[in-house]
């Protein structure tokens, strides 16, 4: 009886508890749900259906629930559900639901896994409620906060706009200082801060890492000192004058100067910016610096290259005109020599001829500088060439100078003209000897160099080079002398002790071979000249040579048309050819020559100057050979425009001015026979 009473009491308490739970759920407008994991059946209360906008008698399955979840939230809800079942943790999520009338509502759902006797999940039960109003309140609160923040910002802007002009300037200065502090350590410009103290004293406060890097001087060297503690007095005076001007004017100023630093002399461009305090006084200077050293060096190399190119063009033209004069002088002296037998007259003629030949050698040096001489490059072992010149160098240099050679191992072959490189070495050795009046050491060195970038101190381009270096322990050069060292006729020697064409000839030969020259010299520490010669990529076949003198009898009765714009040269050539027994026609220019050819069909040889105004020899030959392709041609040239000659008329022999009577005879006889031109440098 007691057991029955107790059972009734328990059932009553359970019913009361369930009623209280239902009241609580109803009061909180919460719906309950029970998801059977084994069958996949979902049981939902009426309140649960209500929160999805469904009537009490509506079917509410797992599929119904899934379809009513907002598409953007389905993946997130499914993942949370799977996570709760797999881990046994509580299920808690908020997501949007789409009612059938198209409205969007927020659902707040919570649940817990119920495990069976075997410890496996059997059911997931929980509650859900409508969170739409709360979400709307949160959104309105957010918008209100944003509106409030915007109002605060508007008010702040209004207050800022009321700040006086001086306050805005102060704020801008503080902002500028703050931005500067942020980039001080990382900017690519060097930065210096200087404190302006009473009495016009400027004290360094700080420098940034970039300035330390390109000057090689640590920041600790600058702090607390003035320009007079860091630099020579003359430079420090210039700096103080600039700083004072910036303070007086209150405006930035920019300058360039040379600074001696541990990293070497540096050319810096600096901009000084005055910084004012709250009272408008300049209390600090901010100096930004940029290292222009490499750019200035490159500009100087370019300027020097352009200057040398302009001088080369001028000297080429001078050599052309001078060779025309020498052709007439030497040729007529030779003709006169055949007519005079008086010993005194012969002696005078010989002296005049020797002077003219010296002039011819000078023009050759000018042509070498102008890079207008014809070279015959071949693969050459420079070590062998240097060793082979030992005796002549010893005889030329003398006993007061010791010659040392440092020949590179595994030296590449160089693509050079042997005769010209021997001339280069001899010129450099003589210059070195003259720089060592009291004796010294002359060092000749060979080495391989691979340039990955253009040289900073010359116009040598990237590539593989065999370098021939000649250095001495002599007096060295000043900066002014070094800047002009390669210019023709520039010399520091006494009158009559040199023509000033030695280094200019070296420069011209190296450039024409495809290399270049670097000069390193300073007063009191000698001079070093490095000649960059191109590496030979393959062996070069040595050109075939003919005998220096060809004994070829002239073709009697042959008719020759001589064309040269220089009257003296033309008269000399005509006189010689008539003396050889040829029939000669002459013309001062190309158009006149064309008119002669049109009326004189029987012409065996065209002997024309290569460089003439209006129509040069090459164009004249092409015009004539259109109708007379068999016509023999011989060019005369006062300088070597060899690129045009070799490109257009490889088979045409060429006679270099000034030439002797015998050379003219041989070349004309050879040209009349249509043979190949002897290998004569033009």
Secondary structure as the mmCIF struct_conf table of DSSP 4:
data_model
#
loop_
_struct_conf.conf_type_id
_struct_conf.id
_struct_conf.beg_label_comp_id
_struct_conf.beg_label_asym_id
_struct_conf.beg_label_seq_id
_struct_conf.end_label_comp_id
_struct_conf.end_label_asym_id
_struct_conf.end_label_seq_id
HELX_RH_AL_P HELX_RH_AL_P1 UNK A 2 UNK A 27
TURN_TY1_P TURN_TY1_P1 UNK A 28 UNK A 29
STRN STRN1 UNK A 31 UNK A 36
TURN_TY1_P TURN_TY1_P2 UNK A 37 UNK A 39
STRN STRN2 UNK A 42 UNK A 44
HELX_RH_AL_P HELX_RH_AL_P2 UNK A 46 UNK A 50
TURN_TY1_P TURN_TY1_P3 UNK A 51 UNK A 53
TURN_TY1_P TURN_TY1_P4 UNK A 56 UNK A 57
BEND BEND1 UNK A 58 UNK A 58
HELX_RH_AL_P HELX_RH_AL_P3 UNK A 62 UNK A 68
STRN STRN3 UNK A 69 UNK A 69
HELX_RH_AL_P HELX_RH_AL_P4 UNK A 71 UNK A 87
HELX_LH_PP_P HELX_LH_PP_P1 UNK A 89 UNK A 90
STRN STRN4 UNK A 91 UNK A 98
TURN_TY1_P TURN_TY1_P5 UNK A 100 UNK A 101
BEND BEND2 UNK A 102 UNK A 102
STRN STRN5 UNK A 104 UNK A 115
TURN_TY1_P TURN_TY1_P6 UNK A 117 UNK A 118
BEND BEND3 UNK A 119 UNK A 120
STRN STRN6 UNK A 121 UNK A 130
HELX_RH_AL_P HELX_RH_AL_P5 UNK A 132 UNK A 161
TURN_TY1_P TURN_TY1_P7 UNK A 162 UNK A 162
BEND BEND4 UNK A 163 UNK A 163
HELX_RH_AL_P HELX_RH_AL_P6 UNK A 165 UNK A 183
TURN_TY1_P TURN_TY1_P8 UNK A 184 UNK A 186
BEND BEND5 UNK A 188 UNK A 189
STRN STRN7 UNK A 190 UNK A 197
TURN_TY1_P TURN_TY1_P9 UNK A 198 UNK A 200
STRN STRN8 UNK A 201 UNK A 207
HELX_RH_AL_P HELX_RH_AL_P7 UNK A 209 UNK A 215
TURN_TY1_P TURN_TY1_P10 UNK A 216 UNK A 216
HELX_RH_3T_P HELX_RH_3T_P1 UNK A 219 UNK A 221
TURN_TY1_P TURN_TY1_P11 UNK A 222 UNK A 224
HELX_RH_AL_P HELX_RH_AL_P8 UNK A 227 UNK A 230
BEND BEND6 UNK A 231 UNK A 231
HELX_RH_AL_P HELX_RH_AL_P9 UNK A 233 UNK A 249
BEND BEND7 UNK A 251 UNK A 251
STRN STRN9 UNK A 253 UNK A 259
TURN_TY1_P TURN_TY1_P12 UNK A 262 UNK A 263
STRN STRN10 UNK A 266 UNK A 276
TURN_TY1_P TURN_TY1_P13 UNK A 278 UNK A 279
BEND BEND8 UNK A 280 UNK A 280
STRN STRN11 UNK A 282 UNK A 291
HELX_RH_AL_P HELX_RH_AL_P10 UNK A 293 UNK A 339
HELX_RH_AL_P HELX_RH_AL_P11 UNK A 343 UNK A 370
TURN_TY1_P TURN_TY1_P14 UNK A 371 UNK A 371
BEND BEND9 UNK A 373 UNK A 373
STRN STRN12 UNK A 378 UNK A 380
HELX_RH_AL_P HELX_RH_AL_P12 UNK A 382 UNK A 388
TURN_TY1_P TURN_TY1_P15 UNK A 389 UNK A 389
HELX_RH_AL_P HELX_RH_AL_P13 UNK A 390 UNK A 397
TURN_TY1_P TURN_TY1_P16 UNK A 399 UNK A 400
STRN STRN13 UNK A 401 UNK A 406
HELX_LH_PP_P HELX_LH_PP_P2 UNK A 407 UNK A 408
TURN_TY1_P TURN_TY1_P17 UNK A 409 UNK A 410
HELX_LH_PP_P HELX_LH_PP_P3 UNK A 411 UNK A 413
STRN STRN14 UNK A 414 UNK A 416
HELX_RH_AL_P HELX_RH_AL_P14 UNK A 418 UNK A 434
TURN_TY1_P TURN_TY1_P18 UNK A 435 UNK A 435
TURN_TY1_P TURN_TY1_P19 UNK A 437 UNK A 438
STRN STRN15 UNK A 440 UNK A 451
BEND BEND10 UNK A 452 UNK A 453
BEND BEND11 UNK A 456 UNK A 458
HELX_LH_PP_P HELX_LH_PP_P4 UNK A 460 UNK A 461
BEND BEND12 UNK A 462 UNK A 462
STRN STRN16 UNK A 463 UNK A 472
BEND BEND13 UNK A 474 UNK A 474
HELX_RH_AL_P HELX_RH_AL_P15 UNK A 479 UNK A 484
TURN_TY1_P TURN_TY1_P20 UNK A 485 UNK A 486
BEND BEND14 UNK A 487 UNK A 487
TURN_TY1_P TURN_TY1_P21 UNK A 488 UNK A 489
BEND BEND15 UNK A 493 UNK A 493
HELX_LH_PP_P HELX_LH_PP_P5 UNK A 494 UNK A 494
TURN_TY1_P TURN_TY1_P22 UNK A 495 UNK A 496
BEND BEND16 UNK A 497 UNK A 497
BEND BEND17 UNK A 500 UNK A 500
HELX_RH_AL_P HELX_RH_AL_P16 UNK A 502 UNK A 512
TURN_TY1_P TURN_TY1_P23 UNK A 513 UNK A 514
STRN STRN17 UNK A 516 UNK A 521
TURN_TY1_P TURN_TY1_P24 UNK A 523 UNK A 524
BEND BEND18 UNK A 525 UNK A 525
STRN STRN18 UNK A 527 UNK A 534
STRN STRN19 UNK A 535 UNK A 535
HELX_LH_PP_P HELX_LH_PP_P6 UNK A 536 UNK A 536
BEND BEND19 UNK A 537 UNK A 538
HELX_LH_PP_P HELX_LH_PP_P7 UNK A 541 UNK A 544
BEND BEND20 UNK A 548 UNK A 549
TURN_TY1_P TURN_TY1_P25 UNK A 556 UNK A 557
STRN STRN20 UNK A 559 UNK A 563
BEND BEND21 UNK A 565 UNK A 565
HELX_RH_AL_P HELX_RH_AL_P17 UNK A 567 UNK A 580
TURN_TY1_P TURN_TY1_P26 UNK A 581 UNK A 581
STRN STRN21 UNK A 583 UNK A 587
BEND BEND22 UNK A 588 UNK A 589
HELX_RH_AL_P HELX_RH_AL_P18 UNK A 590 UNK A 599
STRN STRN22 UNK A 605 UNK A 609
BEND BEND23 UNK A 610 UNK A 611
BEND BEND24 UNK A 613 UNK A 615
HELX_RH_AL_P HELX_RH_AL_P19 UNK A 617 UNK A 625
TURN_TY1_P TURN_TY1_P27 UNK A 626 UNK A 627
TURN_TY1_P TURN_TY1_P28 UNK A 629 UNK A 630
STRN STRN23 UNK A 632 UNK A 637
BEND BEND25 UNK A 638 UNK A 639
HELX_RH_AL_P HELX_RH_AL_P20 UNK A 642 UNK A 648
TURN_TY1_P TURN_TY1_P29 UNK A 650 UNK A 651
STRN STRN24 UNK A 653 UNK A 656
BEND BEND26 UNK A 657 UNK A 658
HELX_RH_AL_P HELX_RH_AL_P21 UNK A 661 UNK A 672
TURN_TY1_P TURN_TY1_P30 UNK A 673 UNK A 674
HELX_LH_PP_P HELX_LH_PP_P8 UNK A 675 UNK A 678
#
